[in-house]
Amino acid sequence: MGNTYEPGHSRWTGVTGWLTVGCALAAILCALLSVSPYPPLTAELCFAGASAVFACCWVVASYRARVGPLDKPRPLPGSRPTDRVLSWLFAFGVPFAVAAAWMVGITGSSAEGMERERLQRIGYEQREVEIVRPVGDPVYSPPGDDTAGFWTADLLVRVPFTTGPRELVLEGYTTSRRPAQGMDVDAFYAPGHPEEGAAEHWSLDLGLAMVYVFAAIFVLPFLIGAGAYIKSEMYSSLVEDLRRFRPVLHLPVLGILLCGLALLLPVALEFEVGGYNRLPAFLAGLTPLLALAWAARES
C-alpha cells in the first residue's frame, strides 16, 4: 500500500508553492506602484527572480513527493480553504500581471530618474510667486462639457531666490482666474539654485501623474472586470490541477512565464536588444494570458 503513482503534495511543495505565488504577487505590486522609480528595477527583479527560483524548487519538491498510499483519496476539488484563496489570486493575478508588465514598459530612463532625485535634493518644489505683469493679453478658454473655463498667458513673475528676487517669464501659464499684477500663482523652483529657473509644472512628474490618473479612471475598472470574468469561468478542478505538478501542464506554463520575465529585462536593466528595449516589455504582457490559456487547455 505504500506504492506511489505520480508527483504529489508534501510540506515542501506547499512551502515552495506559496513562496512562488507570494513573490510573484510582490513583484506585480512593486511594478504597479513603481517602487523602483527608474532602472535598474531592483525590487521588481528580486521578487520576480525569487518567484522563478521557488517555482523551480516546487517542481523538484513535487518530483520528490509522492501521493501517499493508493487507497488514500485526493481531497475533493475546492474542498480546502486554500483552494478558494488560490482561485481568487489566479483570477485577478493574471490581468494585473499584464498591467504590471506594461507599467514596466513605460518606466522612465535612469537619466530622468537621477535628474528627478537631484532636483529633489536641492529643494525644487512648488511654491507661490508673485505676478509682476502678464506678457500680452490673457486668452480665455470657455468651459466645455467636462472642463472648467481657464485663462492662458505668458506671465512675468518675481521669484524670491535666496540670493535675491529675480524676474522670470512663465510661458503658457494656465489659471482659473484672470491673471493680474500682484496676484500669487504656483511655480516650481529651488530657492537656493536660481540657475534651475522656474516652471509652472515639474515636467518629470507630470507624465507619471497622468499615467496614474488614466490608469485609475480607465484601466483599473477593466482589470477588475477581467479578474471577475476569469473567476466566474474558473472551475474548481483547475485549481487542484495547478496545485499538483503535471509536466505537460506546468513545464510549458513555467517556460512561458520565464520567457515573459526575460522580455522584461531590457527595460528593467536598461539595455537594448535589436534596437528595442520597450517593445519586448509590452510583448511580455501577453505571456500571463498565454500561460492561463495553456493551463485551461491542459487541465
C-alpha positions in Angstrom: 0.0 0.0 0.0 3.0 2.3 0.1 3.3 2.4 -3.7 3.2 5.8 -5.4 1.9 6.8 -8.8 2.7 10.5 -9.5 4.3 13.6 -8.1 2.2 14.8 -5.2 2.0 17.1 -2.3 4.3 17.4 0.7 5.2 20.1 3.2 7.9 21.4 0.9 5.6 21.6 -2.1 3.3 23.7 0.0 6.0 26.0 1.2 7.7 26.5 -2.2 4.4 26.8 -3.9 3.2 29.6 -1.6 6.6 31.3 -1.8 6.3 31.2 -5.6 2.8 32.8 -5.5 3.8 35.3 -2.8 6.9 36.6 -4.6 5.1 36.8 -7.9 2.3 39.0 -6.3 5.0 41.1 -4.6 6.7 41.7 -8.0 3.4 42.6 -9.6 2.6 45.1 -6.8 6.1 46.7 -7.0 5.7 47.1 -10.7 2.2 48.7 -10.4 3.3 51.0 -7.6 6.6 51.9 -9.3 8.6 51.0 -6.2 11.8 51.4 -8.2 11.4 54.8 -9.9 14.0 54.1 -12.6 16.2 51.3 -13.9 17.6 49.0 -12.6 14.2 47.9 -11.2 15.8 46.2 -8.2 12.7 45.3 -6.1 10.7 44.1 -9.1 13.6 41.9 -10.4 14.4 40.5 -7.0 10.8 39.4 -6.3 10.4 38.1 -9.9 13.7 36.2 -9.7 12.8 34.8 -6.3 9.5 33.6 -7.7 11.2 31.8 -10.6 13.7 30.1 -8.2 10.9 29.0 -5.9 8.9 27.7 -8.9 11.9 25.5 -9.9 12.2 24.3 -6.2 8.5 23.5 -6.3 9.0 21.3 -9.4 11.8 19.5 -7.7 9.8 19.1 -4.5 6.9 17.8 -6.5 9.0 15.1 -8.1 10.4 14.0 -4.8 6.9 13.9 -3.2 4.6 11.0 -3.9 0.9 10.8 -3.4 0.6 8.6 -0.5 -0.8 5.1 -0.4 -3.1 4.4 -3.3 -6.0 3.9 -1.0 -5.8 7.4 0.3 -8.1 9.6 -1.9 -7.2 13.1 -3.0 -9.2 15.9 -1.5 -12.2 17.0 -3.5 -11.6 20.0 -5.8 -12.4 23.2 -3.9 -12.8 21.4 -0.5 -9.8 23.2 1.0 -9.9 26.8 2.1 -6.6 27.5 0.3 -8.2 26.4 -3.0 -10.6 29.3 -2.7 -7.8 31.7 -1.9 -5.7 30.4 -4.9 -8.7 30.7 -7.2 -9.0 34.4 -6.4 -5.3 35.0 -6.6 -5.0 33.3 -10.0 -8.1 35.0 -11.4 -7.1 38.5 -10.5 -3.3 37.9 -10.7 -3.4 37.3 -14.5 -4.9 40.7 -15.6 -2.9 42.6 -13.0 0.3 40.8 -14.2 -0.4 42.0 -17.7 -0.8 45.6 -16.4 2.4 45.3 -14.3 4.4 44.2 -17.4 3.1 47.2 -19.3 3.8 49.5 -16.4 7.4 48.3 -16.6 7.3 49.1 -20.3 6.7 52.8 -19.7 9.3 53.1 -16.9 11.3 56.3 -17.3 15.0 56.2 -18.1 17.7 56.2 -15.4 18.8 59.6 -16.6 15.4 61.1 -15.9 15.2 59.3 -12.5 18.6 60.6 -11.4 17.7 64.1 -12.6 14.5 64.0 -10.5 16.4 62.9 -7.4 18.9 65.7 -8.0 16.2 68.3 -8.2 14.5 66.9 -5.1 17.8 67.1 -3.1 18.3 70.8 -4.0 14.7 71.6 -2.9 13.0 72.0 -6.2 9.3 72.1 -5.4 6.1 74.0 -5.8 5.9 77.4 -4.1 4.0 80.7 -4.6 5.4 83.5 -6.7 4.0 87.0 -7.4 2.9 88.2 -10.9 4.7 91.3 -12.0 2.5 91.6 -15.0 1.0 89.5 -17.8 3.0 89.5 -21.0 0.5 90.2 -23.7 -3.3 89.8 -23.3 -4.5 86.7 -21.5 -6.6 84.3 -23.6 -9.8 82.9 -22.1 -11.0 79.4 -22.9 -14.7 78.9 -22.1 -15.9 75.9 -20.1 -16.7 72.7 -22.0 -18.7 69.6 -21.2 -16.1 68.2 -18.9 -13.8 71.2 -18.3 -14.0 74.5 -16.4 -13.1 77.8 -18.1 -9.5 78.9 -17.7 -7.1 81.7 -18.7 -3.8 81.2 -20.5 -1.0 83.8 -20.6 2.8 84.4 -20.5 3.5 85.7 -17.0 6.4 87.8 -15.8 6.8 86.7 -12.2 9.1 87.6 -9.3 10.8 84.6 -7.8 12.3 85.0 -4.3 15.6 83.2 -4.6 17.8 83.2 -1.5 20.4 85.3 -3.5 17.7 87.9 -4.2 14.5 88.1 -6.2 14.6 87.6 -10.0 12.0 88.2 -12.6 11.3 85.3 -15.0 8.8 84.5 -17.6 6.5 81.5 -17.3 5.2 80.7 -20.8 1.7 79.5 -21.4 0.6 79.6 -17.7 -3.0 78.5 -17.1 -5.1 79.7 -14.2 -8.8 79.7 -13.3 -8.7 83.4 -12.6 -7.7 86.2 -14.9 -4.0 86.8 -14.2 -3.3 90.3 -12.9 -0.4 92.2 -11.3 0.2 91.3 -7.7 -1.6 88.0 -7.8 0.1 84.9 -6.4 0.4 81.8 -8.5 2.2 78.5 -8.0 5.5 77.6 -9.7 8.3 75.1 -9.3 11.7 76.4 -8.3 14.6 75.8 -5.9 15.2 78.8 -3.7 18.9 78.3 -3.4 19.5 77.5 -7.1 18.4 80.3 -9.4 20.3 78.6 -12.3 17.5 76.0 -12.4 14.9 78.7 -13.2 11.2 78.3 -12.6 8.4 76.5 -14.3 4.6 76.1 -14.0 4.9 72.2 -13.9 7.5 69.8 -13.0 7.7 68.0 -16.3 9.4 65.0 -15.0 6.5 64.2 -12.7 3.7 65.5 -14.9 3.9 62.5 -17.2 3.9 59.9 -14.4 0.9 61.6 -12.7 -1.1 61.5 -16.0 -0.3 57.8 -16.3 -1.7 57.1 -12.8 -4.8 59.3 -13.4 -5.5 57.4 -16.7 -4.9 54.0 -15.0 -7.3 54.8 -12.1 -10.1 56.0 -14.4 -9.9 53.6 -17.3 -7.5 50.7 -16.7 -8.4 49.7 -13.1 -12.1 49.0 -13.7 -11.2 46.9 -16.8 -8.7 44.9 -14.7 -11.3 44.2 -12.0 -13.8 43.2 -14.6 -11.3 40.9 -16.3 -10.5 39.3 -13.0 -14.2 38.8 -12.2 -14.8 37.2 -15.6 -11.8 34.8 -15.2 -13.0 33.9 -11.6 -16.5 33.2 -12.9 -15.1 30.9 -15.6 -12.6 29.1 -13.4 -13.8 25.7 -12.3 -12.6 24.2 -9.0 -10.7 21.3 -10.6 -8.4 23.8 -12.4 -7.0 25.0 -9.1 -6.5 21.4 -8.0 -4.7 20.7 -11.3 -2.5 23.7 -10.7 -1.6 22.5 -7.2 -0.5 19.1 -8.4 2.6 19.0 -10.6 2.0 17.7 -14.1 4.9 18.1 -16.6 2.6 18.6 -19.6 0.8 21.4 -17.9 3.3 23.1 -15.6 6.6 22.9 -17.6 5.1 24.9 -20.6 3.5 27.4 -18.2 6.8 27.8 -16.4 8.6 28.2 -19.7 6.1 30.8 -21.0 6.4 32.9 -17.8 10.2 32.7 -17.8 10.1 33.9 -21.3 8.0 36.9 -20.2 10.4 37.6 -17.4 13.3 37.6 -19.9 11.4 40.0 -22.2 11.2 42.5 -19.3 15.0 42.5 -18.7 15.8 45.1 -21.4 13.7 47.7 -19.7 14.4 46.6 -16.2 18.2 46.8 -16.7 18.1 49.4 -19.5 19.7 47.8 -22.4 18.6 47.2 -26.0 18.1 44.0 -27.9 18.0 44.6 -31.7 17.5 48.3 -31.2 14.4 47.8 -28.9 14.0 47.8 -25.1 10.4 48.7 -24.5 8.7 46.6 -27.2 9.8 43.3 -25.5 8.1 44.5 -22.3 4.8 45.0 -24.0 5.1 41.6 -25.6 5.9 40.2 -22.1 2.4 41.4 -21.0 0.9 38.7 -23.2 2.7 35.8 -21.5 0.4 35.6 -18.5 -2.6 35.2 -20.8 -0.8 32.6 -22.9 0.1 30.7 -19.7 -3.5 30.8 -18.5 -4.8 29.6 -21.9 -2.4 26.7 -21.8 -3.4 25.8 -18.2 -7.1 25.8 -19.2 -6.4 23.7 -22.2 -4.4 21.0 -20.4 -6.4 20.9 -17.1 
